Amino acid sequence: MKKEKTMKLSLPVEELMTSGHLACQGCGATLAMRYVLKALGQKTALCIPACCWSVIDGPFPHSTLDVPIFHCAFETAAASASGLKAGLEMVGDTETTVVAWAGDGGTFDIGIQALSGAAERNDDIIYVCYDNEAYMNTGIQRSSATPYGAWTTTTPVKHFKNRPKKDIDAIMAAHRIPYQATANTSYPEDLFRKMKKAKEIKGTRFFHIYAPCPTGWKSRPEDTIKLGRMVVQNCIFPLFEVENGENYAINIKPREKKPINDYIRLQGRFHHLKDDDIRLMQDETDRNWERLLKRAEAK
Amino acid sequence: MKKVIMGNHALSWGATLARAQVIAAYPITPQTQVVELLSEMCASKKLDAKFIKVESEHSAMAACIAASMAGARTFTATSAQGLALMHELLHWASGGRNPIVMGDINRAMAPGWSIWTDQNDSLSQRDTGWIQFYCASNQEVLDTVIQAFKVSEALMIPSMVILDAFAISHTYEVVDIPDQDKVDAYLPRFNPPFRITPADPHAFGGLTGPENYFELRYKLQVDMEKAPALIEETGREYERAFGRYLGLVEDYRCDDAELILVTSGTAGYTARVAVDALRADGVKAGNLRIKVFRPFPFEEVRRIAGRAKKIAVVDRNVSYGHHGIFYQEVKSALYGHDHGVPVFGFITGLGGRDITVDSFREVAQQALSKPQPDREITWIGVKG
């Protein structure tokens, strides 16, 4: 008799994101939405400001998601989510998870005031920033999430970005919100677990999700998952969670910390960099990693 | 129940009686007492509402819009710089068909810093698709908030209830506060045709191409055009329930008037005193106070002002490089209907400079001394 093979699935089969979305090939932001909705379920409402996802979902009257979406103004993701949560509760819906879903420009730059306000009030929302490290929807302009060294259309190779990425995670930790986490679509089980955990917590929860953008990074679509693995192994984008702004826990510590060179060389946006530039980036990566290790030890 | 309350508290009472469910607001002089009293109403459970104490007016309007999308009745209040900061979202509220009611305390725009009244803050928002009510007394403020919710929710268009800084906001008057059960009967619960709910998921406000956007805006204008009749109808209904009519305009001694002074806000009540004084001097004057500025009450202005021999529009605002804004609008309403009535434009009272009976005497003297206006704007009270 033939032995029946069984496969254990680590994520729910149910899809709240259907076909027909408008994302580019290899888009990390699209995978992020798919996994996040698997964790949060159908009783979820999204506030999406101007960002790639305001296009990815499809034009009026179409939508690729089976959850309601409020397309809100660029700088209002957090304030809109606060208002939506309050409004839903006043009409008797206390169950729906309200999610602000914004890009890095809408979070690190134009939306940071509203985000800071909502976090300080500890409004009962989940804020997700999918970080593709530039204004990709408008055509690859630098944001304060763009890493040192990167080419964008507003940081040409002769004048590449010469300031490091803003440390949004430290900024959010300084708000003492109950829960925050970084995540990465190359580690879907880790993302799923943390989002499930966040769903059960009340107050402001913040997710910073690494989202490769082949179009803007000049990387190959088939390398998206690889890049996501690399940033965890080389500690450019570590996976960690923080409770109450103080208790840091690193989710994945690489056995052997890899140098950043291979990661840099897979992306056209860094092609112009000389070895000295990459050394600077390596130093910054090392310093950031050491700082995170100290924070995680201190708990 | 009659109470002596300040104009700002008339806004708070209006929102409370209307059972606003979500309030998001940010403090600005001279609006602060509106939100202070509402905070107390919420804290003491007199009002069952969520008060989101946001970090800016921009977030205040954003939160109100999203709460309205969920199907909640929402209220906020602001003034001047705060209103200007909201500008982007005022378009969002009307375009998204969110029937938010907002109090705006008319305050002059900086620089230099001014906390005193003029209308350039609210009139700068003329084309954002909001209904605009300009009030002249504390009672009118309270009544209009309740009526505004009824009109806004019927049309799914937001409303601004506007009052002069200090002349109303901080002035105490006797106000008849209606019974809650009567207000409930006048203003039933908000029940929008569409709302954000996972039970019926839709995407609201997504990318809208040229094949659809045009019609969405056309429908907003069509519904805006329904507002004048609805304001009159709900105003009469209000009169039946509470004894006070709330209309588009208010005319005073206009029936046989040869000179009609057109005003808005508290200047309208000063103008009434001026009309009596002018009539005592033998000038047949009248006052037309325009209460609803958007949509513009074309028919009422044509009917009342169009039969005078002369019209003098007194503006507490200016469109730089053009005229006073009510002056523009009155002329536009009369064009093709005016039988040649000369319309004079006056600007006075900017930045809270008092508009007095003598201001109107000067207006009347200027308008009566010339057959036609001989300049684009006549300024009243500018120091030489």
Chai-1 contact restraints between the chains, C-beta under 6 A:
chainA,res_idxA,chainB,res_idxB,connection_type,confidence,min_distance_angstrom,max_distance_angstrom,comment,restraint_id
A,Q42,B,P198,contact,1.0,0.0,6.0,A-B,restraint_1
A,K43,B,P198,contact,1.0,0.0,6.0,A-B,restraint_2
A,A45,B,I196,contact,1.0,0.0,6.0,A-B,restraint_3
A,D57,B,A203,contact,1.0,0.0,6.0,A-B,restraint_4
A,P59,B,L207,contact,1.0,0.0,6.0,A-B,restraint_5
A,F60,B,G206,contact,1.0,0.0,6.0,A-B,restraint_6
A,F60,B,T208,contact,1.0,0.0,6.0,A-B,restraint_7
A,S63,B,A203,contact,1.0,0.0,6.0,A-B,restraint_8
A,D66,B,P201,contact,1.0,0.0,6.0,A-B,restraint_9
A,V67,B,P198,contact,1.0,0.0,6.0,A-B,restraint_10
A,V67,B,P201,contact,1.0,0.0,6.0,A-B,restraint_11
A,P68,B,I196,contact,1.0,0.0,6.0,A-B,restraint_12
A,P68,B,P198,contact,1.0,0.0,6.0,A-B,restraint_13
A,P68,B,P201,contact,1.0,0.0,6.0,A-B,restraint_14
A,P68,B,H202,contact,1.0,0.0,6.0,A-B,restraint_15
A,I69,B,A203,contact,1.0,0.0,6.0,A-B,restraint_16
A,F70,B,A66,contact,1.0,0.0,6.0,A-B,restraint_17
A,F70,B,M69,contact,1.0,0.0,6.0,A-B,restraint_18
A,F70,B,I196,contact,1.0,0.0,6.0,A-B,restraint_19
A,F70,B,F204,contact,1.0,0.0,6.0,A-B,restraint_20
A,H71,B,G205,contact,1.0,0.0,6.0,A-B,restraint_21
A,H71,B,G206,contact,1.0,0.0,6.0,A-B,restraint_22
A,A73,B,E88,contact,1.0,0.0,6.0,A-B,restraint_23
A,A73,B,W92,contact,1.0,0.0,6.0,A-B,restraint_24
A,T76,B,A62,contact,1.0,0.0,6.0,A-B,restraint_25
A,A79,B,S59,contact,1.0,0.0,6.0,A-B,restraint_26
A,A79,B,A62,contact,1.0,0.0,6.0,A-B,restraint_27
A,A79,B,A63,contact,1.0,0.0,6.0,A-B,restraint_28
A,S80,B,A62,contact,1.0,0.0,6.0,A-B,restraint_29
A,S80,B,A66,contact,1.0,0.0,6.0,A-B,restraint_30
A,S82,B,I52,contact,1.0,0.0,6.0,A-B,restraint_31
A,S82,B,A63,contact,1.0,0.0,6.0,A-B,restraint_32
A,G83,B,A63,contact,1.0,0.0,6.0,A-B,restraint_33
A,G83,B,A66,contact,1.0,0.0,6.0,A-B,restraint_34
A,G83,B,A67,contact,1.0,0.0,6.0,A-B,restraint_35
A,L84,B,A66,contact,1.0,0.0,6.0,A-B,restraint_36
A,L84,B,A70,contact,1.0,0.0,6.0,A-B,restraint_37
A,A86,B,V22,contact,1.0,0.0,6.0,A-B,restraint_38
A,A86,B,K50,contact,1.0,0.0,6.0,A-B,restraint_39
A,A86,B,I52,contact,1.0,0.0,6.0,A-B,restraint_40
A,A86,B,A67,contact,1.0,0.0,6.0,A-B,restraint_41
A,G87,B,V22,contact,1.0,0.0,6.0,A-B,restraint_42
A,G87,B,A67,contact,1.0,0.0,6.0,A-B,restraint_43
A,G87,B,A70,contact,1.0,0.0,6.0,A-B,restraint_44
A,G87,B,A72,contact,1.0,0.0,6.0,A-B,restraint_45
A,L88,B,A70,contact,1.0,0.0,6.0,A-B,restraint_46
A,M90,B,Q21,contact,1.0,0.0,6.0,A-B,restraint_47
A,M90,B,V22,contact,1.0,0.0,6.0,A-B,restraint_48
A,M90,B,K50,contact,1.0,0.0,6.0,A-B,restraint_49
A,M90,B,A72,contact,1.0,0.0,6.0,A-B,restraint_50
A,V91,B,A70,contact,1.0,0.0,6.0,A-B,restraint_51
A,V91,B,G71,contact,1.0,0.0,6.0,A-B,restraint_52
A,V91,B,A72,contact,1.0,0.0,6.0,A-B,restraint_53
A,T96,B,P198,contact,1.0,0.0,6.0,A-B,restraint_54
A,A114,B,S59,contact,1.0,0.0,6.0,A-B,restraint_55
A,G117,B,V54,contact,1.0,0.0,6.0,A-B,restraint_56
A,G117,B,E55,contact,1.0,0.0,6.0,A-B,restraint_57
A,G117,B,S59,contact,1.0,0.0,6.0,A-B,restraint_58
